[in-house]
Amino acid sequence: MIVTMRRQLSGSRDGVEWPAPGGTIDLPDDEAMQLIDLGHAEADGVEPPADAIDRGTKGRKATADPA
């Protein structure tokens, strides 16, 4: 499965550095799904649904309203 990287991973895979965010890589389906589930990559050519969680943000958005 070809995935587009969302985050930079350190190290290498099979002796080759991981692509930079926005770059693509062809991986076995199970490995690709693990990266997608962790938010490190997305399936190439697939737009995330409008209600998808933005994993780029951390925690809740600050508001003046009590939780």
N, C-alpha and C positions, 0 to 999 in steps of 0.2 A: 504494500500500500504506500502510495506517495503521500507524505505529510509535509506541511509547512510549519516550520519552527516558530513558536511564539516567544520563546526564551532562549538565551544562550546557555548551553550545557558545557560544563568543563570536561576536559579529558578528550578521549577519542573513542571511536567505535571501529573495530577491525583495523586499527592503525591510521584512521583518517579522522581529522578534527570534525566535531559537530558543526553543521552549518550555522551561520549567524541568524538571528531572528529575521523572518521573511524568506529565508532560504528553504529549499526543499531537499528531501532525502527519501529514498525508497527503502522501506523497512519491511520485515516480515509482519504479517497482520497482527500477531499477538503483541509484538514489541510496539508497533504503531499505536495500538489501542491503549497500551499502558501510558504512553506519552500523552495521548489525547485525554485520557481520564485524569491525569495529573495536571492538565492545563499547560503542558510544555509545548504541545503541537496541536494542529488541527488538520483534518482531512483536506488534502489539496483540492481546491475548486468547490468546496462546500462552504456556503455562507452559514454562520451560526444563527440559530433562531433568534428572533427579536427578543424573546424573554430569557435568553441564556444568561447565566451568571457571568459577570465580568470578573474573572479571577485576577485581573490586573490591579484591582483595588483591595485594600486590606481593611477588614473590619467594617463597621457601619459608618455611614455618612453622619457627620456631626450636625446636630440640629439643636434648636433651643427647646424643643419638646422633650419631656421626660420619656424614658424608655418604657 
